[in-house]
Structures are given as structure tokens and as C-alpha cells.
Amino acid sequence: MRANEAAFGRLALLPRVLRGGGKLETGVTLLGSRAAMPVLVAPTAFHRLAHPEGERATARAAAAAETIMMVSMAATVAVEDVAAAAPGADLWFQLYVQPDAAFTETLVRRAEAAGCKALVVTVDSPALGLRDRDRRNGFHDLPDGLRCENLRDGDRVRPIVMSPDLTWEHVDALREMTALPIVCKGVTHPADAVLALDHGVSALLVSNHGGRQLDTVPAAVDLLPDVVAAVGGAVPVLLDGGVRRGTDVLKAMALGAAAVAVGRPVVWGLAVDGERGVARVLELLRAEVENALVLCGLTSVRDLEPGMVRRSW
């Protein structure tokens, strides 16, 4: 996590001057979904740990900000109820492919029925990372009354199964199962980016899982340029991990990201003030993006380019 944040600190923006004015254009279109700014809500679990309204509050704030929310498979509010809480919201559904193919298909059908516009398939988790902080604080189970509601199967709630047996064939099976665009989340190696194209993936999300899976994986923003180069513009490349300011958004986009996603800051806002807290986080990021864009001498996020980023040390 620290490496993700520090990597953005090592990058500096090189602005242009005397470029004239004009209406700012911060909106992006991704897989048929329109966002008013290139900042999406990343999939994070257990929002009701932060606030009683949980993912409902997050979805309403994302809809008000006119951006996309990726609903976690491990949400504490069912995807149908998230969609009902924020009519018209652009929702994508994050999925861990389960060894039980029938249950995986059930989750996909629920996401489709709820109106989700893409599947975000997390591919960096054949096993759960060793999380020393969770060991120290004793976090093992959700408190009474909270469950991963997307995992209800009749009278029971299934566990999320991480399987080392998952392969690209499972992505092929998903591709056959649904017409929804598939985003591969957790691609860090250029060779895997190329394979993703071969298997019909619609977008990539460069991510090291917020530093919570394999320790010492390089910072996401340092990995981004090689993945962008590997796909050669064939599909959009997104990024999450370490984005804390509007200037971070511009740096990532200058290096080729089509947009970024934020996770922890959203949960912090949710914990502070529920829906209004999430809304405030997204408002701050949008204002910072707009301010940084003007100070870079640009009017559109589409005009960002690699030459505008320098390594500061």
C-alpha cells in the first residue's frame, strides 16, 4: 500500500502554459458506461462495517457524482438491493470465479438481472494473501447481522473460495456465459495483458490488490506503462492502487490509463459520514482533477500524454 502511494509521489507533472481556455472535459466512456470524471469506485468488501447503509449509501453517492461503481462480490448488501437504492446508477459487478461453475453462473445472472453493465473479474487471487494486520487485529468473521449477501444460497451463505486451479479457460467460459463486457482486474504482467486480449477480455485493470495479495509486487502506476504498451490501444486499461489526489489521476492518465478507481478513500468517506462522506470524497477528487487539468494547460483529460510526466527522483 505504501509503495502504491509513494510511486505517485515520485512522479511529477510537467505543465504547458498559455494554451487558451475552453470548457473542461473530464468525462469518459468505458464499455458503454459514461462517467462524468475518470474516477470510478473500486470494488471493496463489507461496506456495512463502515456505515449501516453500506453499499446502498456508496451507490447513491456514486450515482450523484455520475460515476461508475464496481459492486464487490463480498458486499454486505445484495447487488439487487444496491441497484434498487440508486436507480439509474452505472454499476459493474466484481466477481471471483468460483470452482462451482453453477454458482458462478448464478452470480453472473444476478448481476445481469440487476442491470450491471460489466463483469470485473479479479484474477490475482488464486489464494488469499497473508495479511499480517488482519492477524494482529483478530479480524476473521463479520459481526452478527452482517453477511456477504451476494453469497446467499438458499438458507446458507457460501464462503468465497480462492482456487489455484483457475485458468484462462475459466475466462473463456465466462465469455460464453454472458454478453457483458469482461474486465480482468489484477493484470500486472504485459504477457498476461496480451493473453487477455486473446481470450476476449474487454478491458484490463492494472492492480496489485491494494498491496493486499503478493507482497513486493511493484506499484500499480509503475506497472501501467508496460501493460498499456502491450495492448496497443486494443482495449481500455484502468488502474487502481494508491490514487489519493486529483494529480494522481492525471499522472495515471498521462501514462495511458483510461480512468482510475479508488477504494480506500471511498470507505474512509463512508465511515465518516455515510453517503455524504462518499459524495465529499468524490467531489474533492473531481475538483482536484479539474484544477490540475487547468494548471497543466489542458481542457480535456483526453489530451494528457506521457511527456507531461517526469520522475522527480
C-alpha positions as YAML, in Angstrom:
chain: A
units: angstrom
residues:
- id: 1
  name: MET
  ca: [0.00, 0.00, 0.00]
- id: 2
  name: ARG
  ca: [2.77, 2.41, 0.93]
- id: 3
  name: ALA
  ca: [4.59, 1.60, -2.29]
- id: 4
  name: ASN
  ca: [1.47, 2.40, -4.35]
- id: 5
  name: GLU
  ca: [1.18, 5.83, -2.73]
- id: 6
  name: ALA
  ca: [4.93, 6.54, -2.84]
- id: 7
  name: ALA
  ca: [5.10, 5.73, -6.55]
- id: 8
  name: PHE
  ca: [2.75, 8.61, -7.34]
- id: 9
  name: GLY
  ca: [4.97, 10.84, -5.21]
- id: 10
  name: ARG
  ca: [7.94, 10.02, -7.42]
- id: 11
  name: LEU
  ca: [6.06, 11.24, -10.48]
- id: 12
  name: ALA
  ca: [5.78, 14.94, -11.31]
- id: 13
  name: LEU
  ca: [3.52, 16.75, -13.77]
- id: 14
  name: LEU
  ca: [5.15, 18.98, -16.39]
- id: 15
  name: PRO
  ca: [2.56, 21.62, -17.37]
- id: 16
  name: ARG
  ca: [2.13, 23.61, -20.56]
- id: 17
  name: VAL
  ca: [1.32, 27.34, -20.43]
- id: 18
  name: LEU
  ca: [-0.55, 29.98, -22.42]
- id: 19
  name: ARG
  ca: [-2.79, 27.40, -24.04]
- id: 20
  name: GLY
  ca: [-6.05, 29.35, -24.00]
- id: 21
  name: GLY
  ca: [-9.30, 28.47, -22.30]
- id: 22
  name: GLY
  ca: [-12.38, 26.48, -23.09]
- id: 23
  name: LYS
  ca: [-14.87, 24.20, -21.44]
- id: 24
  name: LEU
  ca: [-13.29, 21.49, -19.31]
- id: 25
  name: GLU
  ca: [-13.97, 17.94, -20.44]
- id: 26
  name: THR
  ca: [-13.43, 15.39, -17.68]
- id: 27
  name: GLY
  ca: [-15.95, 12.77, -18.77]
- id: 28
  name: VAL
  ca: [-15.02, 9.32, -20.07]
- id: 29
  name: THR
  ca: [-16.98, 6.49, -21.71]
- id: 30
  name: LEU
  ca: [-15.97, 2.98, -20.71]
- id: 31
  name: LEU
  ca: [-17.58, -0.18, -22.09]
- id: 32
  name: GLY
  ca: [-20.79, 1.68, -22.79]
- id: 33
  name: SER
  ca: [-20.92, 3.37, -19.37]
- id: 34
  name: ARG
  ca: [-20.48, 7.13, -19.10]
- id: 35
  name: ALA
  ca: [-18.70, 8.72, -16.15]
- id: 36
  name: ALA
  ca: [-18.53, 12.47, -15.56]
- id: 37
  name: MET
  ca: [-14.95, 12.10, -14.36]
- id: 38
  name: PRO
  ca: [-12.23, 9.49, -14.83]
- id: 39
  name: VAL
  ca: [-12.53, 8.34, -11.20]
- id: 40
  name: LEU
  ca: [-14.51, 5.16, -10.56]
- id: 41
  name: VAL
  ca: [-15.44, 3.45, -7.31]
- id: 42
  name: ALA
  ca: [-13.27, 0.35, -6.95]
- id: 43
  name: PRO
  ca: [-14.77, -2.88, -5.58]
- id: 44
  name: THR
  ca: [-14.25, -3.10, -1.81]
- id: 45
  name: ALA
  ca: [-15.89, -5.54, 0.58]
- id: 46
  name: PHE
  ca: [-18.02, -5.11, 3.68]
- id: 47
  name: HIS
  ca: [-19.25, -1.51, 3.43]
- id: 48
  name: ARG
  ca: [-21.68, -2.06, 6.29]
- id: 49
  name: LEU
  ca: [-18.68, -2.37, 8.59]
- id: 50
  name: ALA
  ca: [-18.15, 1.34, 7.88]
- id: 51
  name: HIS
  ca: [-21.79, 2.53, 7.91]
- id: 52
  name: PRO
  ca: [-25.19, 0.88, 8.44]
- id: 53
  name: GLU
  ca: [-26.34, 1.81, 4.92]
- id: 54
  name: GLY
  ca: [-23.23, 0.22, 3.46]
- id: 55
  name: GLU
  ca: [-23.15, -0.23, -0.29]
- id: 56
  name: ARG
  ca: [-26.53, 1.47, -0.68]
- id: 57
  name: ALA
  ca: [-25.01, 4.76, 0.51]
- id: 58
  name: THR
  ca: [-21.95, 4.28, -1.68]
- id: 59
  name: ALA
  ca: [-24.09, 3.62, -4.75]
- id: 60
  name: ARG
  ca: [-26.20, 6.72, -4.18]
- id: 61
  name: ALA
  ca: [-23.10, 8.88, -3.82]
- id: 62
  name: ALA
  ca: [-21.55, 7.37, -6.97]
- id: 63
  name: ALA
  ca: [-24.77, 7.98, -8.91]
- id: 64
  name: ALA
  ca: [-24.91, 11.59, -7.71]
- id: 65
  name: ALA
  ca: [-21.31, 12.05, -8.85]
- id: 66
  name: GLU
  ca: [-22.25, 10.44, -12.20]
- id: 67
  name: THR
  ca: [-19.57, 7.85, -11.99]
- id: 68
  name: ILE
  ca: [-19.34, 4.06, -12.12]
- id: 69
  name: MET
  ca: [-19.43, 1.86, -9.02]
- id: 70
  name: MET
  ca: [-17.93, -1.62, -9.11]
- id: 71
  name: VAL
  ca: [-20.02, -3.65, -6.65]
- id: 72
  name: SER
  ca: [-17.97, -6.21, -4.75]
- id: 73
  name: MET
  ca: [-18.99, -9.85, -4.75]
- id: 74
  name: ALA
  ca: [-18.25, -9.58, -0.99]
- id: 75
  name: ALA
  ca: [-20.70, -6.71, -0.50]
- id: 76
  name: THR
  ca: [-22.80, -6.65, 2.65]
- id: 77
  name: VAL
  ca: [-25.80, -5.54, 0.56]
- id: 78
  name: ALA
  ca: [-27.05, -7.75, -2.26]
- id: 79
  name: VAL
  ca: [-26.39, -6.45, -5.77]
- id: 80
  name: GLU
  ca: [-30.14, -6.25, -6.43]
- id: 81
  name: ASP
  ca: [-30.61, -4.02, -3.40]
- id: 82
  name: VAL
  ca: [-27.63, -1.85, -4.35]
- id: 83
  name: ALA
  ca: [-29.21, -1.28, -7.76]
- id: 84
  name: ALA
  ca: [-32.61, -0.53, -6.21]
- id: 85
  name: ALA
  ca: [-31.06, 2.02, -3.84]
- id: 86
  name: ALA
  ca: [-29.61, 4.04, -6.73]
- id: 87
  name: PRO
  ca: [-31.88, 3.79, -9.78]
- id: 88
  name: GLY
  ca: [-30.06, 4.65, -12.97]
- id: 89
  name: ALA
  ca: [-26.61, 4.17, -11.44]
- id: 90
  name: ASP
  ca: [-23.92, 2.67, -13.65]
- id: 91
  name: LEU
  ca: [-22.92, -0.50, -11.80]
- id: 92
  name: TRP
  ca: [-20.31, -3.10, -12.67]
- id: 93
  name: PHE
  ca: [-20.11, -6.37, -10.71]
- id: 94
  name: GLN
  ca: [-16.82, -7.67, -9.33]
- id: 95
  name: LEU
  ca: [-16.52, -11.45, -9.42]
- id: 96
  name: TYR
  ca: [-14.19, -14.09, -8.04]
- id: 97
  name: VAL
  ca: [-14.74, -17.06, -10.33]
- id: 98
  name: GLN
  ca: [-15.80, -19.93, -8.08]
- id: 99
  name: PRO
  ca: [-14.83, -23.58, -8.57]
- id: 100
  name: ASP
  ca: [-18.56, -24.34, -8.54]
- id: 101
  name: ALA
  ca: [-19.39, -23.30, -12.10]
- id: 102
  name: ALA
  ca: [-23.14, -23.38, -11.47]
- id: 103
  name: PHE
  ca: [-22.86, -20.97, -8.56]
- id: 104
  name: THR
  ca: [-20.62, -18.68, -10.63]
- id: 105
  name: GLU
  ca: [-23.30, -18.62, -13.31]
- id: 106
  name: THR
  ca: [-25.93, -17.81, -10.68]
- id: 107
  name: LEU
  ca: [-23.89, -14.77, -9.63]
- id: 108
  name: VAL
  ca: [-23.49, -13.67, -13.24]
- id: 109
  name: ARG
  ca: [-27.23, -13.96, -13.88]
- id: 110
  name: ARG
  ca: [-27.98, -11.94, -10.74]
- id: 111
  name: ALA
  ca: [-25.59, -9.22, -11.88]
- id: 112
  name: GLU
  ca: [-27.23, -9.15, -15.31]
- id: 113
  name: ALA
  ca: [-30.72, -9.02, -13.83]
- id: 114
  name: ALA
  ca: [-29.70, -6.16, -11.52]
- id: 115
  name: GLY
  ca: [-28.63, -4.14, -14.55]
- id: 116
  name: CYS
  ca: [-24.87, -4.33, -14.10]
- id: 117
  name: LYS
  ca: [-23.11, -3.28, -17.28]
- id: 118
  name: ALA
  ca: [-19.83, -5.20, -16.94]
- id: 119
  name: LEU
  ca: [-18.16, -8.01, -15.01]
- id: 120
  name: VAL
  ca: [-14.92, -7.15, -13.20]
- id: 121
  name: VAL
  ca: [-13.20, -10.49, -12.78]
- id: 122
  name: THR
  ca: [-10.47, -10.50, -10.15]
- id: 123
  name: VAL
  ca: [-7.65, -12.70, -11.45]
- id: 124
  name: ASP
  ca: [-4.87, -12.08, -8.92]
- id: 125
  name: SER
  ca: [-6.27, -14.26, -6.13]
- id: 126
  name: PRO
  ca: [-5.59, -17.99, -6.60]
- id: 127
  name: ALA
  ca: [-5.06, -17.86, -2.83]
- id: 128
  name: LEU
  ca: [-5.68, -15.25, -0.16]
- id: 129
  name: GLY
  ca: [-2.61, -13.14, 0.61]
- id: 130
  name: LEU
  ca: [-1.02, -13.34, 4.05]
- id: 131
  name: ARG
  ca: [-2.40, -10.26, 5.80]
- id: 132
  name: ASP
  ca: [-0.43, -9.66, 8.97]
- id: 133
  name: ARG
  ca: [-2.57, -6.70, 10.01]
- id: 134
  name: ASP
  ca: [-5.70, -8.88, 9.99]
- id: 135
  name: ARG
  ca: [-3.84, -11.49, 12.03]
- id: 136
  name: ARG
  ca: [-2.83, -8.89, 14.61]
- id: 137
  name: ASN
  ca: [-6.26, -7.30, 14.92]
- id: 138
  name: GLY
  ca: [-8.06, -10.63, 15.04]
- id: 139
  name: PHE
  ca: [-10.41, -9.94, 12.14]
- id: 140
  name: HIS
  ca: [-11.76, -13.28, 10.98]
- id: 141
  name: ASP
  ca: [-15.54, -13.07, 10.68]
- id: 142
  name: LEU
  ca: [-18.15, -10.41, 10.10]
- id: 143
  name: PRO
  ca: [-20.11, -9.30, 13.19]
- id: 144
  name: ASP
  ca: [-23.54, -10.75, 13.86]
- id: 145
  name: GLY
  ca: [-26.09, -9.39, 11.42]
- id: 146
  name: LEU
  ca: [-23.61, -8.77, 8.59]
- id: 147
  name: ARG
  ca: [-23.12, -11.24, 5.77]
- id: 148
  name: CYS
  ca: [-21.82, -11.29, 2.21]
- id: 149
  name: GLU
  ca: [-25.31, -11.02, 0.77]
- id: 150
  name: ASN
  ca: [-24.34, -11.92, -2.79]
- id: 151
  name: LEU
  ca: [-23.21, -15.31, -1.50]
- id: 152
  name: ARG
  ca: [-26.55, -16.37, -0.08]
- id: 153
  name: ASP
  ca: [-27.54, -19.73, -1.48]
- id: 154
  name: GLY
  ca: [-30.88, -20.70, -0.03]
- id: 155
  name: ASP
  ca: [-30.59, -20.71, 3.75]
- id: 156
  name: ARG
  ca: [-26.80, -20.56, 3.84]
- id: 157
  name: VAL
  ca: [-24.12, -18.05, 2.94]
- id: 158
  name: ARG
  ca: [-21.32, -19.60, 0.94]
- id: 159
  name: PRO
  ca: [-17.68, -18.78, 1.57]
- id: 160
  name: ILE
  ca: [-15.64, -17.20, -1.20]
- id: 161
  name: VAL
  ca: [-13.36, -19.93, -2.49]
- id: 162
  name: MET
  ca: [-9.95, -18.91, -3.83]
- id: 163
  name: SER
  ca: [-8.76, -21.62, -6.21]
- id: 164
  name: PRO
  ca: [-5.25, -22.15, -7.60]
- id: 165
  name: ASP
  ca: [-6.85, -24.26, -10.34]
- id: 166
  name: LEU
  ca: [-8.36, -21.30, -12.18]
- id: 167
  name: THR
  ca: [-7.03, -20.73, -15.70]
- id: 168
  name: TRP
  ca: [-7.77, -18.72, -18.82]
- id: 169
  name: GLU
  ca: [-10.28, -21.45, -19.69]
- id: 170
  name: HIS
  ca: [-12.48, -20.08, -16.90]
- id: 171
  name: VAL
  ca: [-12.40, -16.67, -18.60]
- id: 172
  name: ASP
  ca: [-13.39, -18.39, -21.83]
- id: 173
  name: ALA
  ca: [-16.32, -19.99, -20.01]
- id: 174
  name: LEU
  ca: [-17.43, -16.60, -18.70]
- id: 175
  name: ARG
  ca: [-17.15, -15.18, -22.19]
- id: 176
  name: GLU
  ca: [-19.51, -17.91, -23.42]
- id: 177
  name: MET
  ca: [-21.82, -17.44, -20.45]
- id: 178
  name: THR
  ca: [-22.57, -13.73, -20.79]
- id: 179
  name: ALA
  ca: [-22.66, -10.89, -23.27]
- id: 180
  name: LEU
  ca: [-21.48, -8.45, -20.60]
- id: 181
  name: PRO
  ca: [-18.03, -6.91, -21.15]
- id: 182
  name: ILE
  ca: [-15.36, -8.59, -19.03]
- id: 183
  name: VAL
  ca: [-12.72, -6.56, -17.21]
- id: 184
  name: CYS
  ca: [-9.71, -8.51, -15.92]
- id: 185
  name: LYS
  ca: [-8.71, -6.97, -12.59]
- id: 186
  name: GLY
  ca: [-5.24, -7.67, -11.28]
- id: 187
  name: VAL
  ca: [-3.25, -7.96, -14.50]
- id: 188
  name: THR
  ca: [0.30, -6.73, -13.86]
- id: 189
  name: HIS
  ca: [2.47, -8.57, -16.41]
- id: 190
  name: PRO
  ca: [2.49, -7.48, -20.09]
- id: 191
  name: ALA
  ca: [2.41, -11.10, -21.24]
- id: 192
  name: ASP
  ca: [-0.83, -11.64, -19.35]
- id: 193
  name: ALA
  ca: [-2.24, -8.47, -20.90]
- id: 194
  name: VAL
  ca: [-1.66, -9.96, -24.35]
- id: 195
  name: LEU
  ca: [-3.25, -13.26, -23.28]
- id: 196
  name: ALA
  ca: [-6.27, -11.37, -22.01]
- id: 197
  name: LEU
  ca: [-6.80, -9.95, -25.49]
- id: 198
  name: ASP
  ca: [-6.58, -13.46, -26.95]
- id: 199
  name: HIS
  ca: [-9.36, -14.56, -24.58]
- id: 200
  name: GLY
  ca: [-11.82, -11.82, -25.46]
- id: 201
  name: VAL
  ca: [-11.41, -9.54, -22.46]
- id: 202
  name: SER
  ca: [-12.92, -6.09, -22.99]
- id: 203
  name: ALA
  ca: [-10.70, -4.10, -20.59]
- id: 204
  name: LEU
  ca: [-7.87, -4.52, -18.10]
- id: 205
  name: LEU
  ca: [-7.50, -3.13, -14.61]
- id: 206
  name: VAL
  ca: [-3.85, -2.86, -13.55]
- id: 207
  name: SER
  ca: [-3.88, -3.51, -9.81]
- id: 208
  name: ASN
  ca: [-1.83, -5.16, -7.08]
- id: 209
  name: HIS
  ca: [-4.99, -5.52, -4.98]
- id: 210
  name: GLY
  ca: [-4.15, -2.51, -2.85]
- id: 211
  name: GLY
  ca: [-0.96, -4.25, -1.71]
- id: 212
  name: ARG
  ca: [-3.04, -6.99, -0.03]
- id: 213
  name: GLN
  ca: [-2.09, -10.05, -2.06]
- id: 214
  name: LEU
  ca: [1.50, -10.81, -3.09]
- id: 215
  name: ASP
  ca: [3.83, -8.57, -1.11]
- id: 216
  name: THR
  ca: [6.54, -6.68, -3.08]
- id: 217
  name: VAL
  ca: [4.59, -6.61, -6.35]
- id: 218
  name: PRO
  ca: [5.62, -3.24, -7.84]
- id: 219
  name: ALA
  ca: [3.35, -0.24, -7.51]
- id: 220
  name: ALA
  ca: [0.43, -0.28, -9.93]
- id: 221
  name: VAL
  ca: [1.34, 3.03, -11.58]
- id: 222
  name: ASP
  ca: [4.88, 1.76, -12.24]
- id: 223
  name: LEU
  ca: [3.44, -1.30, -13.98]
- id: 224
  name: LEU
  ca: [0.92, 0.66, -16.02]
- id: 225
  name: PRO
  ca: [3.07, 1.82, -19.00]
- id: 226
  name: ASP
  ca: [4.21, -1.69, -19.94]
- id: 227
  name: VAL
  ca: [0.66, -3.06, -19.85]
- id: 228
  name: VAL
  ca: [-0.60, -0.12, -21.93]
- id: 229
  name: ALA
  ca: [2.16, -0.75, -24.47]
- id: 230
  name: ALA
  ca: [1.36, -4.48, -24.58]
- id: 231
  name: VAL
  ca: [-2.29, -3.98, -25.55]
- id: 232
  name: GLY
  ca: [-1.54, -1.19, -28.01]
- id: 233
  name: GLY
  ca: [-4.87, 0.55, -27.59]
- id: 234
  name: ALA
  ca: [-6.93, -2.57, -28.33]
- id: 235
  name: VAL
  ca: [-8.85, -2.28, -25.04]
- id: 236
  name: PRO
  ca: [-9.08, 0.33, -22.28]
- id: 237
  name: VAL
  ca: [-6.60, -0.02, -19.43]
- id: 238
  name: LEU
  ca: [-7.72, 1.12, -15.98]
- id: 239
  name: LEU
  ca: [-5.71, 1.43, -12.78]
- id: 240
  name: ASP
  ca: [-6.28, 1.21, -9.07]
- id: 241
  name: GLY
  ca: [-3.91, 1.40, -6.11]
- id: 242
  name: GLY
  ca: [-2.58, 4.48, -4.36]
- id: 243
  name: VAL
  ca: [-4.75, 7.14, -6.03]
- id: 244
  name: ARG
  ca: [-5.30, 9.82, -3.38]
- id: 245
  name: ARG
  ca: [-5.34, 13.17, -5.23]
- id: 246
  name: GLY
  ca: [-6.54, 14.62, -8.50]
- id: 247
  name: THR
  ca: [-2.93, 14.98, -9.62]
- id: 248
  name: ASP
  ca: [-2.56, 11.19, -9.24]
- id: 249
  name: VAL
  ca: [-5.47, 10.77, -11.65]
- id: 250
  name: LEU
  ca: [-3.76, 12.96, -14.25]
- id: 251
  name: LYS
  ca: [-0.45, 11.16, -13.85]
- id: 252
  name: ALA
  ca: [-2.07, 7.77, -14.44]
- id: 253
  name: MET
  ca: [-3.99, 9.01, -17.47]
- id: 254
  name: ALA
  ca: [-0.90, 10.64, -18.94]
- id: 255
  name: LEU
  ca: [0.77, 7.21, -18.69]
- id: 256
  name: GLY
  ca: [-2.08, 5.61, -20.62]
- id: 257
  name: ALA
  ca: [-4.86, 4.79, -18.16]
- id: 258
  name: ALA
  ca: [-8.38, 5.36, -19.47]
- id: 259
  name: ALA
  ca: [-9.53, 6.03, -15.89]
- id: 260
  name: VAL
  ca: [-8.65, 5.15, -12.31]
- id: 261
  name: ALA
  ca: [-10.59, 3.54, -9.47]
- id: 262
  name: VAL
  ca: [-10.40, 4.40, -5.78]
- id: 263
  name: GLY
  ca: [-11.18, 2.04, -2.93]
- id: 264
  name: ARG
  ca: [-9.88, 3.01, 0.50]
- id: 265
  name: PRO
  ca: [-10.77, 6.74, 0.21]
- id: 266
  name: VAL
  ca: [-14.37, 5.80, -0.54]
- id: 267
  name: VAL
  ca: [-14.59, 3.62, 2.56]
- id: 268
  name: TRP
  ca: [-13.00, 6.37, 4.66]
- id: 269
  name: GLY
  ca: [-15.67, 8.81, 3.49]
- id: 270
  name: LEU
  ca: [-18.38, 6.23, 4.15]
- id: 271
  name: ALA
  ca: [-17.12, 5.71, 7.71]
- id: 272
  name: VAL
  ca: [-17.04, 9.45, 8.43]
- id: 273
  name: ASP
  ca: [-20.44, 10.48, 7.09]
- id: 274
  name: GLY
  ca: [-22.15, 7.76, 5.09]
- id: 275
  name: GLU
  ca: [-23.46, 8.80, 1.69]
- id: 276
  name: ARG
  ca: [-22.42, 12.42, 2.25]
- id: 277
  name: GLY
  ca: [-18.92, 11.32, 3.15]
- id: 278
  name: VAL
  ca: [-18.53, 9.31, -0.04]
- id: 279
  name: ALA
  ca: [-20.01, 12.18, -2.04]
- id: 280
  name: ARG
  ca: [-17.48, 14.56, -0.48]
- id: 281
  name: VAL
  ca: [-14.55, 12.29, -1.37]
- id: 282
  name: LEU
  ca: [-15.71, 12.13, -4.99]
- id: 283
  name: GLU
  ca: [-16.36, 15.90, -5.06]
- id: 284
  name: LEU
  ca: [-12.84, 16.58, -3.79]
- id: 285
  name: LEU
  ca: [-11.28, 14.32, -6.41]
- id: 286
  name: ARG
  ca: [-13.31, 15.84, -9.24]
- id: 287
  name: ALA
  ca: [-12.41, 19.40, -8.14]
- id: 288
  name: GLU
  ca: [-8.74, 18.45, -7.95]
- id: 289
  name: VAL
  ca: [-8.84, 16.82, -11.40]
- id: 290
  name: GLU
  ca: [-10.38, 19.96, -12.87]
- id: 291
  name: ASN
  ca: [-7.90, 22.27, -11.12]
- id: 292
  name: ALA
  ca: [-4.88, 20.19, -12.13]
- id: 293
  name: LEU
  ca: [-6.13, 19.99, -15.71]
- id: 294
  name: VAL
  ca: [-6.31, 23.79, -15.96]
- id: 295
  name: LEU
  ca: [-2.87, 24.19, -14.38]
- id: 296
  name: CYS
  ca: [-1.46, 21.70, -16.89]
- id: 297
  name: GLY
  ca: [-2.71, 23.94, -19.70]
- id: 298
  name: LEU
  ca: [-5.34, 21.43, -20.88]
- id: 299
  name: THR
  ca: [-9.09, 21.42, -21.30]
- id: 300
  name: SER
  ca: [-9.66, 17.67, -21.73]
- id: 301
  name: VAL
  ca: [-8.38, 14.57, -19.96]
- id: 302
  name: ARG
  ca: [-8.02, 13.08, -23.44]
- id: 303
  name: ASP
  ca: [-5.14, 15.48, -24.12]
- id: 304
  name: LEU
  ca: [-2.89, 14.05, -21.40]
- id: 305
  name: GLU
  ca: [0.23, 12.36, -22.76]
- id: 306
  name: PRO
  ca: [3.34, 10.63, -21.38]
- id: 307
  name: GLY
  ca: [5.58, 13.66, -21.99]
- id: 308
  name: MET
  ca: [3.71, 15.50, -19.25]
- id: 309
  name: VAL
  ca: [5.04, 13.16, -16.56]
- id: 310
  name: ARG
  ca: [8.57, 13.20, -15.17]
- id: 311
  name: ARG
  ca: [10.21, 11.21, -12.42]
- id: 312
  name: SER
  ca: [11.05, 13.61, -9.63]
- id: 313
  name: TRP
  ca: [13.73, 11.36, -8.08]
...
